[in-house]
């Protein structure tokens, strides 16, 4: 199933970009900003783990609907994390 592979790749790309932005905040900010960025990094890693576990769930009735739910969860969480990063930089 190529769509599962693509979704995994998208999850990895989106969340690694968020982590990279946090690293930039850590380099440019003080200790307080660095600590908040570290929390965002931890949250991004937890999100990745949760989404992978959800993606590989065995009790799925409709695969297409399940994939859409995982995609929607990724979009929602990545938007939340991006907002947190933008608050750090402003």
PyMOL Python script that loads the backbone (N, CA, C, O; Angstrom):
from pymol import cmd

cmd.read_pdbstr("""\
ATOM      1  N   UNK A   1       0.835  -1.181   0.000  1.00  0.00           N
ATOM      2  CA  UNK A   1       0.000   0.000   0.000  1.00  0.00           C
ATOM      3  C   UNK A   1       0.883   1.248   0.000  1.00  0.00           C
ATOM      4  O   UNK A   1       1.489   1.600   1.012  1.00  0.00           O
ATOM      5  N   UNK A   2       0.937   1.871  -1.094  1.00  0.00           N
ATOM      6  CA  UNK A   2       1.780   3.055  -1.239  1.00  0.00           C
ATOM      7  C   UNK A   2       1.266   4.219  -0.409  1.00  0.00           C
ATOM      8  O   UNK A   2       2.062   5.068  -0.008  1.00  0.00           O
ATOM      9  N   UNK A   3      -0.026   4.293  -0.135  1.00  0.00           N
ATOM     10  CA  UNK A   3      -0.550   5.422   0.618  1.00  0.00           C
ATOM     11  C   UNK A   3      -0.069   5.400   2.075  1.00  0.00           C
ATOM     12  O   UNK A   3       0.134   6.457   2.672  1.00  0.00           O
ATOM     13  N   UNK A   4       0.113   4.214   2.645  1.00  0.00           N
ATOM     14  CA  UNK A   4       0.655   4.122   4.001  1.00  0.00           C
ATOM     15  C   UNK A   4       2.098   4.601   4.002  1.00  0.00           C
ATOM     16  O   UNK A   4       2.521   5.314   4.912  1.00  0.00           O
ATOM     17  N   UNK A   5       2.841   4.216   3.000  1.00  0.00           N
ATOM     18  CA  UNK A   5       4.237   4.636   2.886  1.00  0.00           C
ATOM     19  C   UNK A   5       4.319   6.156   2.748  1.00  0.00           C
ATOM     20  O   UNK A   5       5.157   6.801   3.378  1.00  0.00           O
ATOM     21  N   UNK A   6       3.444   6.718   1.922  1.00  0.00           N
ATOM     22  CA  UNK A   6       3.441   8.172   1.716  1.00  0.00           C
ATOM     23  C   UNK A   6       3.044   8.895   2.995  1.00  0.00           C
ATOM     24  O   UNK A   6       3.625   9.929   3.326  1.00  0.00           O
ATOM     25  N   UNK A   7       2.072   8.370   3.711  1.00  0.00           N
ATOM     26  CA  UNK A   7       1.651   9.002   4.959  1.00  0.00           C
ATOM     27  C   UNK A   7       2.758   8.956   6.012  1.00  0.00           C
ATOM     28  O   UNK A   7       2.961   9.926   6.743  1.00  0.00           O
ATOM     29  N   UNK A   8       3.468   7.841   6.090  1.00  0.00           N
ATOM     30  CA  UNK A   8       4.600   7.742   7.013  1.00  0.00           C
ATOM     31  C   UNK A   8       5.677   8.767   6.652  1.00  0.00           C
ATOM     32  O   UNK A   8       6.251   9.420   7.524  1.00  0.00           O
ATOM     33  N   UNK A   9       5.933   8.891   5.371  1.00  0.00           N
ATOM     34  CA  UNK A   9       6.936   9.849   4.907  1.00  0.00           C
ATOM     35  C   UNK A   9       6.501  11.278   5.237  1.00  0.00           C
ATOM     36  O   UNK A   9       7.316  12.098   5.660  1.00  0.00           O
ATOM     37  N   UNK A  10       5.220  11.569   5.043  1.00  0.00           N
ATOM     38  CA  UNK A  10       4.700  12.901   5.361  1.00  0.00           C
ATOM     39  C   UNK A  10       4.790  13.185   6.862  1.00  0.00           C
ATOM     40  O   UNK A  10       5.156  14.288   7.269  1.00  0.00           O
ATOM     41  N   UNK A  11       4.455  12.189   7.678  1.00  0.00           N
ATOM     42  CA  UNK A  11       4.559  12.359   9.126  1.00  0.00           C
ATOM     43  C   UNK A  11       5.996  12.677   9.517  1.00  0.00           C
ATOM     44  O   UNK A  11       6.250  13.585  10.308  1.00  0.00           O
ATOM     45  N   UNK A  12       6.917  11.929   8.962  1.00  0.00           N
ATOM     46  CA  UNK A  12       8.328  12.128   9.270  1.00  0.00           C
ATOM     47  C   UNK A  12       8.795  13.512   8.827  1.00  0.00           C
ATOM     48  O   UNK A  12       9.507  14.194   9.565  1.00  0.00           O
ATOM     49  N   UNK A  13       8.404  13.921   7.645  1.00  0.00           N
ATOM     50  CA  UNK A  13       8.826  15.211   7.111  1.00  0.00           C
ATOM     51  C   UNK A  13       8.265  16.369   7.922  1.00  0.00           C
ATOM     52  O   UNK A  13       8.999  17.280   8.305  1.00  0.00           O
ATOM     53  N   UNK A  14       6.965  16.334   8.182  1.00  0.00           N
ATOM     54  CA  UNK A  14       6.314  17.433   8.891  1.00  0.00           C
ATOM     55  C   UNK A  14       6.858  17.576  10.306  1.00  0.00           C
ATOM     56  O   UNK A  14       7.199  18.677  10.739  1.00  0.00           O
ATOM     57  N   UNK A  15       6.936  16.474  11.015  1.00  0.00           N
ATOM     58  CA  UNK A  15       7.372  16.553  12.407  1.00  0.00           C
ATOM     59  C   UNK A  15       8.871  16.829  12.525  1.00  0.00           C
ATOM     60  O   UNK A  15       9.303  17.473  13.481  1.00  0.00           O
ATOM     61  N   UNK A  16       9.664  16.352  11.574  1.00  0.00           N
ATOM     62  CA  UNK A  16      11.090  16.675  11.625  1.00  0.00           C
ATOM     63  C   UNK A  16      11.328  18.149  11.298  1.00  0.00           C
ATOM     64  O   UNK A  16      12.269  18.748  11.821  1.00  0.00           O
ATOM     65  N   UNK A  17      10.494  18.743  10.445  1.00  0.00           N
ATOM     66  CA  UNK A  17      10.596  20.185  10.188  1.00  0.00           C
ATOM     67  C   UNK A  17      10.271  20.990  11.446  1.00  0.00           C
ATOM     68  O   UNK A  17      10.908  22.006  11.722  1.00  0.00           O
ATOM     69  N   UNK A  18       9.285  20.531  12.198  1.00  0.00           N
ATOM     70  CA  UNK A  18       8.931  21.198  13.444  1.00  0.00           C
ATOM     71  C   UNK A  18      10.089  21.107  14.434  1.00  0.00           C
ATOM     72  O   UNK A  18      10.420  22.087  15.101  1.00  0.00           O
ATOM     73  N   UNK A  19      10.696  19.939  14.525  1.00  0.00           N
ATOM     74  CA  UNK A  19      11.841  19.762  15.430  1.00  0.00           C
ATOM     75  C   UNK A  19      13.007  20.642  14.991  1.00  0.00           C
ATOM     76  O   UNK A  19      13.694  21.228  15.827  1.00  0.00           O
ATOM     77  N   UNK A  20      13.229  20.735  13.695  1.00  0.00           N
ATOM     78  CA  UNK A  20      14.305  21.582  13.185  1.00  0.00           C
ATOM     79  C   UNK A  20      14.055  23.049  13.533  1.00  0.00           C
ATOM     80  O   UNK A  20      14.987  23.771  13.888  1.00  0.00           O
ATOM     81  N   UNK A  21      12.804  23.490  13.432  1.00  0.00           N
ATOM     82  CA  UNK A  21      12.475  24.866  13.807  1.00  0.00           C
ATOM     83  C   UNK A  21      12.732  25.102  15.297  1.00  0.00           C
ATOM     84  O   UNK A  21      13.159  26.185  15.697  1.00  0.00           O
ATOM     85  N   UNK A  22      12.470  24.089  16.103  1.00  0.00           N
ATOM     86  CA  UNK A  22      12.748  24.199  17.538  1.00  0.00           C
ATOM     87  C   UNK A  22      14.244  24.339  17.788  1.00  0.00           C
ATOM     88  O   UNK A  22      14.661  25.105  18.656  1.00  0.00           O
ATOM     89  N   UNK A  23      15.048  23.607  17.037  1.00  0.00           N
ATOM     90  CA  UNK A  23      16.497  23.724  17.191  1.00  0.00           C
ATOM     91  C   UNK A  23      16.972  25.131  16.854  1.00  0.00           C
ATOM     92  O   UNK A  23      17.867  25.662  17.511  1.00  0.00           O
ATOM     93  N   UNK A  24      16.378  25.730  15.839  1.00  0.00           N
ATOM     94  CA  UNK A  24      16.731  27.099  15.470  1.00  0.00           C
ATOM     95  C   UNK A  24      16.356  28.057  16.602  1.00  0.00           C
ATOM     96  O   UNK A  24      17.113  28.972  16.926  1.00  0.00           O
ATOM     97  N   UNK A  25      15.182  27.838  17.200  1.00  0.00           N
ATOM     98  CA  UNK A  25      14.765  28.670  18.342  1.00  0.00           C
ATOM     99  C   UNK A  25      15.734  28.510  19.502  1.00  0.00           C
ATOM    100  O   UNK A  25      16.052  29.485  20.182  1.00  0.00           O
ATOM    101  N   UNK A  26      16.206  27.293  19.734  1.00  0.00           N
ATOM    102  CA  UNK A  26      17.145  27.061  20.819  1.00  0.00           C
ATOM    103  C   UNK A  26      18.460  27.777  20.576  1.00  0.00           C
ATOM    104  O   UNK A  26      19.063  28.307  21.509  1.00  0.00           O
ATOM    105  N   UNK A  27      18.909  27.797  19.330  1.00  0.00           N
ATOM    106  CA  UNK A  27      20.167  28.463  19.016  1.00  0.00           C
ATOM    107  C   UNK A  27      20.064  29.975  19.148  1.00  0.00           C
ATOM    108  O   UNK A  27      21.018  30.634  19.563  1.00  0.00           O
ATOM    109  N   UNK A  28      18.901  30.526  18.795  1.00  0.00           N
ATOM    110  CA  UNK A  28      18.741  31.970  18.774  1.00  0.00           C
ATOM    111  C   UNK A  28      18.162  32.548  20.061  1.00  0.00           C
ATOM    112  O   UNK A  28      18.182  33.764  20.251  1.00  0.00           O
ATOM    113  N   UNK A  29      17.651  31.702  20.942  1.00  0.00           N
ATOM    114  CA  UNK A  29      16.984  32.198  22.138  1.00  0.00           C
ATOM    115  C   UNK A  29      17.807  32.017  23.395  1.00  0.00           C
ATOM    116  O   UNK A  29      18.924  31.501  23.375  1.00  0.00           O
ATOM    117  N   UNK A  30      17.210  32.464  24.495  1.00  0.00           N
ATOM    118  CA  UNK A  30      17.858  32.304  25.792  1.00  0.00           C
ATOM    119  C   UNK A  30      17.466  30.958  26.405  1.00  0.00           C
ATOM    120  O   UNK A  30      16.857  30.117  25.744  1.00  0.00           O
ATOM    121  N   UNK A  31      17.821  30.768  27.670  1.00  0.00           N
ATOM    122  CA  UNK A  31      17.556  29.490  28.334  1.00  0.00           C
ATOM    123  C   UNK A  31      16.065  29.206  28.483  1.00  0.00           C
ATOM    124  O   UNK A  31      15.639  28.054  28.403  1.00  0.00           O
ATOM    125  N   UNK A  32      15.283  30.241  28.694  1.00  0.00           N
ATOM    126  CA  UNK A  32      13.841  30.073  28.863  1.00  0.00           C
ATOM    127  C   UNK A  32      13.203  29.582  27.554  1.00  0.00           C
ATOM    128  O   UNK A  32      12.378  28.669  27.559  1.00  0.00           O
ATOM    129  N   UNK A  33      13.592  30.193  26.460  1.00  0.00           N
ATOM    130  CA  UNK A  33      13.091  29.796  25.145  1.00  0.00           C
ATOM    131  C   UNK A  33      13.571  28.384  24.807  1.00  0.00           C
ATOM    132  O   UNK A  33      12.837  27.587  24.223  1.00  0.00           O
ATOM    133  N   UNK A  34      14.797  28.096  25.179  1.00  0.00           N
ATOM    134  CA  UNK A  34      15.368  26.782  24.910  1.00  0.00           C
ATOM    135  C   UNK A  34      14.600  25.683  25.637  1.00  0.00           C
ATOM    136  O   UNK A  34      14.372  24.612  25.074  1.00  0.00           O
ATOM    137  N   UNK A  35      14.203  25.933  26.866  1.00  0.00           N
ATOM    138  CA  UNK A  35      13.449  24.945  27.627  1.00  0.00           C
ATOM    139  C   UNK A  35      12.069  24.715  27.022  1.00  0.00           C
ATOM    140  O   UNK A  35      11.595  23.580  26.958  1.00  0.00           O
ATOM    141  N   UNK A  36      11.425  25.793  26.580  1.00  0.00           N
ATOM    142  CA  UNK A  36      10.104  25.658  25.947  1.00  0.00           C
ATOM    143  C   UNK A  36      10.219  24.919  24.618  1.00  0.00           C
ATOM    144  O   UNK A  36       9.358  24.108  24.277  1.00  0.00           O
ATOM    145  N   UNK A  37      11.277  25.199  23.875  1.00  0.00           N
ATOM    146  CA  UNK A  37      11.488  24.517  22.598  1.00  0.00           C
ATOM    147  C   UNK A  37      11.732  23.032  22.823  1.00  0.00           C
ATOM    148  O   UNK A  37      11.294  22.204  22.025  1.00  0.00           O
ATOM    149  N   UNK A  38      12.419  22.694  23.886  1.00  0.00           N
ATOM    150  CA  UNK A  38      12.666  21.280  24.215  1.00  0.00           C
ATOM    151  C   UNK A  38      11.360  20.554  24.498  1.00  0.00           C
ATOM    152  O   UNK A  38      11.204  19.393  24.118  1.00  0.00           O
ATOM    153  N   UNK A  39      10.423  21.219  25.157  1.00  0.00           N
ATOM    154  CA  UNK A  39       9.115  20.626  25.418  1.00  0.00           C
ATOM    155  C   UNK A  39       8.348  20.395  24.112  1.00  0.00           C
ATOM    156  O   UNK A  39       7.652  19.390  23.962  1.00  0.00           O
ATOM    157  N   UNK A  40       8.480  21.313  23.191  1.00  0.00           N
ATOM    158  CA  UNK A  40       7.814  21.160  21.897  1.00  0.00           C
ATOM    159  C   UNK A  40       8.427  19.989  21.134  1.00  0.00           C
ATOM    160  O   UNK A  40       7.710  19.240  20.470  1.00  0.00           O
ATOM    161  N   UNK A  41       9.733  19.828  21.224  1.00  0.00           N
ATOM    162  CA  UNK A  41      10.400  18.693  20.579  1.00  0.00           C
ATOM    163  C   UNK A  41       9.884  17.386  21.153  1.00  0.00           C
ATOM    164  O   UNK A  41       9.581  16.452  20.410  1.00  0.00           O
ATOM    165  N   UNK A  42       9.783  17.318  22.471  1.00  0.00           N
ATOM    166  CA  UNK A  42       9.263  16.107  23.112  1.00  0.00           C
ATOM    167  C   UNK A  42       7.835  15.815  22.669  1.00  0.00           C
ATOM    168  O   UNK A  42       7.466  14.664  22.438  1.00  0.00           O
ATOM    169  N   UNK A  43       7.040  16.870  22.555  1.00  0.00           N
ATOM    170  CA  UNK A  43       5.652  16.713  22.123  1.00  0.00           C
ATOM    171  C   UNK A  43       5.577  16.221  20.672  1.00  0.00           C
ATOM    172  O   UNK A  43       4.711  15.414  20.333  1.00  0.00           O
ATOM    173  N   UNK A  44       6.479  16.705  19.823  1.00  0.00           N
ATOM    174  CA  UNK A  44       6.504  16.258  18.424  1.00  0.00           C
ATOM    175  C   UNK A  44       6.880  14.784  18.337  1.00  0.00           C
ATOM    176  O   UNK A  44       6.319  14.050  17.523  1.00  0.00           O
ATOM    177  N   UNK A  45       7.815  14.347  19.160  1.00  0.00           N
ATOM    178  CA  UNK A  45       8.215  12.936  19.163  1.00  0.00           C
ATOM    179  C   UNK A  45       7.079  12.057  19.662  1.00  0.00           C
ATOM    180  O   UNK A  45       6.826  10.987  19.108  1.00  0.00           O
ATOM    181  N   UNK A  46       6.396  12.505  20.705  1.00  0.00           N
ATOM    182  CA  UNK A  46       5.248  11.756  21.219  1.00  0.00           C
ATOM    183  C   UNK A  46       4.139  11.664  20.174  1.00  0.00           C
ATOM    184  O   UNK A  46       3.497  10.625  20.023  1.00  0.00           O
ATOM    185  N   UNK A  47       3.928  12.749  19.466  1.00  0.00           N
ATOM    186  CA  UNK A  47       2.917  12.770  18.410  1.00  0.00           C
ATOM    187  C   UNK A  47       3.261  11.764  17.326  1.00  0.00           C
ATOM    188  O   UNK A  47       2.394  11.026  16.858  1.00  0.00           O
ATOM    189  N   UNK A  48       4.521  11.734  16.929  1.00  0.00           N
ATOM    190  CA  UNK A  48       4.949  10.776  15.910  1.00  0.00           C
ATOM    191  C   UNK A  48       4.682   9.343  16.368  1.00  0.00           C
ATOM    192  O   UNK A  48       4.149   8.532  15.611  1.00  0.00           O
ATOM    193  N   UNK A  49       5.055   9.039  17.607  1.00  0.00           N
ATOM    194  CA  UNK A  49       4.846   7.688  18.137  1.00  0.00           C
ATOM    195  C   UNK A  49       3.363   7.324  18.177  1.00  0.00           C
ATOM    196  O   UNK A  49       2.984   6.208  17.822  1.00  0.00           O
ATOM    197  N   UNK A  50       2.526   8.268  18.612  1.00  0.00           N
ATOM    198  CA  UNK A  50       1.088   8.021  18.684  1.00  0.00           C
ATOM    199  C   UNK A  50       0.492   7.798  17.299  1.00  0.00           C
ATOM    200  O   UNK A  50      -0.327   6.898  17.110  1.00  0.00           O
ATOM    201  N   UNK A  51       0.900   8.610  16.337  1.00  0.00           N
ATOM    202  CA  UNK A  51       0.343   8.483  14.992  1.00  0.00           C
ATOM    203  C   UNK A  51       0.792   7.193  14.306  1.00  0.00           C
ATOM    204  O   UNK A  51       0.013   6.577  13.577  1.00  0.00           O
ATOM    205  N   UNK A  52       2.023   6.785  14.529  1.00  0.00           N
ATOM    206  CA  UNK A  52       2.494   5.516  13.956  1.00  0.00           C
ATOM    207  C   UNK A  52       1.714   4.355  14.564  1.00  0.00           C
ATOM    208  O   UNK A  52       1.310   3.432  13.856  1.00  0.00           O
ATOM    209  N   UNK A  53       1.504   4.404  15.873  1.00  0.00           N
ATOM    210  CA  UNK A  53       0.731   3.336  16.523  1.00  0.00           C
ATOM    211  C   UNK A  53      -0.701   3.313  16.003  1.00  0.00           C
ATOM    212  O   UNK A  53      -1.274   2.246  15.780  1.00  0.00           O
ATOM    213  N   UNK A  54      -1.271   4.491  15.814  1.00  0.00           N
ATOM    214  CA  UNK A  54      -2.635   4.569  15.293  1.00  0.00           C
ATOM    215  C   UNK A  54      -2.693   4.077  13.851  1.00  0.00           C
ATOM    216  O   UNK A  54      -3.646   3.404  13.458  1.00  0.00           O
ATOM    217  N   UNK A  55      -1.687   4.408  13.073  1.00  0.00           N
ATOM    218  CA  UNK A  55      -1.639   4.001  11.673  1.00  0.00           C
ATOM    219  C   UNK A  55      -1.583   2.487  11.538  1.00  0.00           C
ATOM    220  O   UNK A  55      -2.197   1.919  10.635  1.00  0.00           O
ATOM    221  N   UNK A  56      -0.861   1.839  12.420  1.00  0.00           N
ATOM    222  CA  UNK A  56      -0.684   0.391  12.348  1.00  0.00           C
ATOM    223  C   UNK A  56      -1.714  -0.378  13.174  1.00  0.00           C
ATOM    224  O   UNK A  56      -1.521  -1.559  13.463  1.00  0.00           O
ATOM    225  N   UNK A  57      -2.801   0.283  13.552  1.00  0.00           N
ATOM    226  CA  UNK A  57      -3.851  -0.391  14.307  1.00  0.00           C
ATOM    227  C   UNK A  57      -4.444  -1.540  13.504  1.00  0.00           C
ATOM    228  O   UNK A  57      -4.663  -1.415  12.299  1.00  0.00           O
ATOM    229  N   UNK A  58      -4.699  -2.641  14.163  1.00  0.00           N
ATOM    230  CA  UNK A  58      -5.178  -3.841  13.471  1.00  0.00           C
ATOM    231  C   UNK A  58      -6.702  -3.897  13.354  1.00  0.00           C
ATOM    232  O   UNK A  58      -7.222  -4.550  12.450  1.00  0.00           O
ATOM    233  N   UNK A  59      -7.419  -3.231  14.247  1.00  0.00           N
ATOM    234  CA  UNK A  59      -8.877  -3.296  14.238  1.00  0.00           C
ATOM    235  C   UNK A  59      -9.460  -2.140  13.434  1.00  0.00           C
ATOM    236  O   UNK A  59     -10.078  -1.232  13.990  1.00  0.00           O
ATOM    237  N   UNK A  60      -9.255  -2.182  12.123  1.00  0.00           N
ATOM    238  CA  UNK A  60      -9.708  -1.124  11.234  1.00  0.00           C
ATOM    239  C   UNK A  60     -10.746  -1.704  10.279  1.00  0.00           C
ATOM    240  O   UNK A  60     -10.484  -2.672   9.566  1.00  0.00           O
ATOM    241  N   UNK A  61     -11.928  -1.091  10.282  1.00  0.00           N
ATOM    242  CA  UNK A  61     -12.976  -1.563   9.391  1.00  0.00           C
ATOM    243  C   UNK A  61     -12.811  -1.004   7.979  1.00  0.00           C
ATOM    244  O   UNK A  61     -12.872  -1.741   6.996  1.00  0.00           O
ATOM    245  N   UNK A  62     -12.602   0.309   7.895  1.00  0.00           N
ATOM    246  CA  UNK A  62     -12.470   0.960   6.600  1.00  0.00           C
ATOM    247  C   UNK A  62     -11.103   1.644   6.555  1.00  0.00           C
ATOM    248  O   UNK A  62     -10.854   2.607   7.281  1.00  0.00           O
ATOM    249  N   UNK A  63     -10.237   1.143   5.707  1.00  0.00           N
ATOM    250  CA  UNK A  63      -8.855   1.635   5.657  1.00  0.00           C
ATOM    251  C   UNK A  63      -8.797   3.085   5.190  1.00  0.00           C
ATOM    252  O   UNK A  63      -8.027   3.873   5.738  1.00  0.00           O
ATOM    253  N   UNK A  64      -9.590   3.450   4.195  1.00  0.00           N
ATOM    254  CA  UNK A  64      -9.556   4.816   3.678  1.00  0.00           C
ATOM    255  C   UNK A  64      -9.968   5.836   4.735  1.00  0.00           C
ATOM    256  O   UNK A  64      -9.340   6.885   4.876  1.00  0.00           O
ATOM    257  N   UNK A  65     -11.011   5.525   5.463  1.00  0.00           N
ATOM    258  CA  UNK A  65     -11.468   6.431   6.519  1.00  0.00           C
ATOM    259  C   UNK A  65     -10.410   6.524   7.618  1.00  0.00           C
ATOM    260  O   UNK A  65     -10.145   7.603   8.149  1.00  0.00           O
ATOM    261  N   UNK A  66      -9.823   5.402   7.946  1.00  0.00           N
ATOM    262  CA  UNK A  66      -8.774   5.367   8.971  1.00  0.00           C
ATOM    263  C   UNK A  66      -7.583   6.227   8.549  1.00  0.00           C
ATOM    264  O   UNK A  66      -7.041   6.973   9.364  1.00  0.00           O
ATOM    265  N   UNK A  67      -7.180   6.130   7.309  1.00  0.00           N
ATOM    266  CA  UNK A  67      -6.050   6.923   6.806  1.00  0.00           C
ATOM    267  C   UNK A  67      -6.385   8.415   6.850  1.00  0.00           C
ATOM    268  O   UNK A  67      -5.536   9.235   7.200  1.00  0.00           O
ATOM    269  N   UNK A  68      -7.625   8.765   6.494  1.00  0.00           N
ATOM    270  CA  UNK A  68      -8.030  10.168   6.557  1.00  0.00           C
ATOM    271  C   UNK A  68      -7.998  10.691   7.987  1.00  0.00           C
ATOM    272  O   UNK A  68      -7.611  11.835   8.223  1.00  0.00           O
ATOM    273  N   UNK A  69      -8.404   9.856   8.943  1.00  0.00           N
ATOM    274  CA  UNK A  69      -8.379  10.262  10.344  1.00  0.00           C
ATOM    275  C   UNK A  69      -6.946  10.503  10.820  1.00  0.00           C
ATOM    276  O   UNK A  69      -6.677  11.473  11.529  1.00  0.00           O
ATOM    277  N   UNK A  70      -6.045   9.631  10.433  1.00  0.00           N
ATOM    278  CA  UNK A  70      -4.640   9.796  10.812  1.00  0.00           C
ATOM    279  C   UNK A  70      -4.069  11.053  10.166  1.00  0.00           C
ATOM    280  O   UNK A  70      -3.336  11.803  10.810  1.00  0.00           O
ATOM    281  N   UNK A  71      -4.397  11.286   8.913  1.00  0.00           N
ATOM    282  CA  UNK A  71      -3.933  12.489   8.204  1.00  0.00           C
ATOM    283  C   UNK A  71      -4.467  13.745   8.888  1.00  0.00           C
ATOM    284  O   UNK A  71      -3.733  14.715   9.078  1.00  0.00           O
ATOM    285  N   UNK A  72      -5.757  13.723   9.258  1.00  0.00           N
ATOM    286  CA  UNK A  72      -6.360  14.879   9.928  1.00  0.00           C
ATOM    287  C   UNK A  72      -5.707  15.122  11.283  1.00  0.00           C
ATOM    288  O   UNK A  72      -5.483  16.271  11.666  1.00  0.00           O
ATOM    289  N   UNK A  73      -5.399  14.053  12.010  1.00  0.00           N
ATOM    290  CA  UNK A  73      -4.731  14.189  13.303  1.00  0.00           C
ATOM    291  C   UNK A  73      -3.336  14.792  13.122  1.00  0.00           C
ATOM    292  O   UNK A  73      -2.913  15.632  13.916  1.00  0.00           O
ATOM    293  N   UNK A  74      -2.630  14.364  12.086  1.00  0.00           N
ATOM    294  CA  UNK A  74      -1.306  14.921  11.790  1.00  0.00           C
ATOM    295  C   UNK A  74      -1.411  16.407  11.475  1.00  0.00           C
ATOM    296  O   UNK A  74      -0.636  17.209  11.997  1.00  0.00           O
ATOM    297  N   UNK A  75      -2.353  16.774  10.635  1.00  0.00           N
ATOM    298  CA  UNK A  75      -2.519  18.180  10.264  1.00  0.00           C
ATOM    299  C   UNK A  75      -2.851  19.045  11.472  1.00  0.00           C
ATOM    300  O   UNK A  75      -2.296  20.131  11.640  1.00  0.00           O
ATOM    301  N   UNK A  76      -3.758  18.558  12.308  1.00  0.00           N
ATOM    302  CA  UNK A  76      -4.176  19.321  13.481  1.00  0.00           C
ATOM    303  C   UNK A  76      -3.012  19.509  14.452  1.00  0.00           C
ATOM    304  O   UNK A  76      -2.763  20.617  14.926  1.00  0.00           O
ATOM    305  N   UNK A  77      -2.313  18.434  14.740  1.00  0.00           N
ATOM    306  CA  UNK A  77      -1.220  18.498  15.710  1.00  0.00           C
ATOM    307  C   UNK A  77      -0.052  19.332  15.187  1.00  0.00           C
ATOM    308  O   UNK A  77       0.568  20.080  15.943  1.00  0.00           O
ATOM    309  N   UNK A  78       0.244  19.203  13.901  1.00  0.00           N
ATOM    310  CA  UNK A  78       1.351  19.988  13.345  1.00  0.00           C
ATOM    311  C   UNK A  78       1.016  21.476  13.366  1.00  0.00           C
ATOM    312  O   UNK A  78       1.900  22.309  13.565  1.00  0.00           O
ATOM    313  N   UNK A  79      -0.247  21.810  13.162  1.00  0.00           N
ATOM    314  CA  UNK A  79      -0.650  23.209  13.230  1.00  0.00           C
ATOM    315  C   UNK A  79      -0.510  23.739  14.661  1.00  0.00           C
ATOM    316  O   UNK A  79      -0.048  24.861  14.870  1.00  0.00           O
ATOM    317  N   UNK A  80      -0.912  22.926  15.644  1.00  0.00           N
ATOM    318  CA  UNK A  80      -0.775  23.322  17.045  1.00  0.00           C
ATOM    319  C   UNK A  80       0.697  23.545  17.413  1.00  0.00           C
ATOM    320  O   UNK A  80       1.036  24.529  18.070  1.00  0.00           O
ATOM    321  N   UNK A  81       1.553  22.636  16.992  1.00  0.00           N
ATOM    322  CA  UNK A  81       2.977  22.757  17.304  1.00  0.00           C
ATOM    323  C   UNK A  81       3.596  23.962  16.602  1.00  0.00           C
ATOM    324  O   UNK A  81       4.447  24.646  17.170  1.00  0.00           O
ATOM    325  N   UNK A  82       3.172  24.218  15.381  1.00  0.00           N
ATOM    326  CA  UNK A  82       3.690  25.380  14.654  1.00  0.00           C
ATOM    327  C   UNK A  82       3.283  26.684  15.332  1.00  0.00           C
ATOM    328  O   UNK A  82       4.058  27.640  15.370  1.00  0.00           O
ATOM    329  N   UNK A  83       2.070  26.717  15.866  1.00  0.00           N
ATOM    330  CA  UNK A  83       1.626  27.914  16.590  1.00  0.00           C
ATOM    331  C   UNK A  83       2.461  28.119  17.855  1.00  0.00           C
ATOM    332  O   UNK A  83       2.791  29.252  18.205  1.00  0.00           O
ATOM    333  N   UNK A  84       2.795  27.045  18.528  1.00  0.00           N
ATOM    334  CA  UNK A  84       3.625  27.151  19.723  1.00  0.00           C
ATOM    335  C   UNK A  84       5.014  27.691  19.368  1.00  0.00           C
ATOM    336  O   UNK A  84       5.583  28.500  20.100  1.00  0.00           O
ATOM    337  N   UNK A  85       5.540  27.238  18.251  1.00  0.00           N
ATOM    338  CA  UNK A  85       6.864  27.714  17.815  1.00  0.00           C
ATOM    339  C   UNK A  85       6.792  29.196  17.440  1.00  0.00           C
ATOM    340  O   UNK A  85       7.693  29.968  17.770  1.00  0.00           O
ATOM    341  N   UNK A  86       5.732  29.585  16.757  1.00  0.00           N
ATOM    342  CA  UNK A  86       5.624  30.988  16.365  1.00  0.00           C
ATOM    343  C   UNK A  86       5.486  31.891  17.592  1.00  0.00           C
ATOM    344  O   UNK A  86       5.946  33.033  17.568  1.00  0.00           O
ATOM    345  N   UNK A  87       4.863  31.398  18.658  1.00  0.00           N
ATOM    346  CA  UNK A  87       4.784  32.186  19.894  1.00  0.00           C
ATOM    347  C   UNK A  87       6.157  32.333  20.541  1.00  0.00           C
ATOM    348  O   UNK A  87       6.448  33.345  21.178  1.00  0.00           O
ATOM    349  N   UNK A  88       6.999  31.312  20.371  1.00  0.00           N
ATOM    350  CA  UNK A  88       8.355  31.393  20.921  1.00  0.00           C
ATOM    351  C   UNK A  88       9.187  32.458  20.206  1.00  0.00           C
ATOM    352  O   UNK A  88       9.961  33.181  20.834  1.00  0.00           O
ATOM    353  N   UNK A  89       9.021  32.540  18.917  1.00  0.00           N
ATOM    354  CA  UNK A  89       9.857  33.449  18.133  1.00  0.00           C
ATOM    355  C   UNK A  89       9.381  34.891  18.189  1.00  0.00           C
ATOM    356  O   UNK A  89      10.137  35.807  17.863  1.00  0.00           O
ATOM    357  N   UNK A  90       8.135  35.103  18.601  1.00  0.00           N
ATOM    358  CA  UNK A  90       7.633  36.485  18.630  1.00  0.00           C
ATOM    359  C   UNK A  90       7.786  37.134  19.979  1.00  0.00           C
ATOM    360  O   UNK A  90       7.409  38.293  20.152  1.00  0.00           O
TER     361      UNK A  90
END
""", "prot")
cmd.dss("prot")
cmd.show_as("cartoon", "prot")
cmd.util.cbc("prot")
cmd.orient("prot")
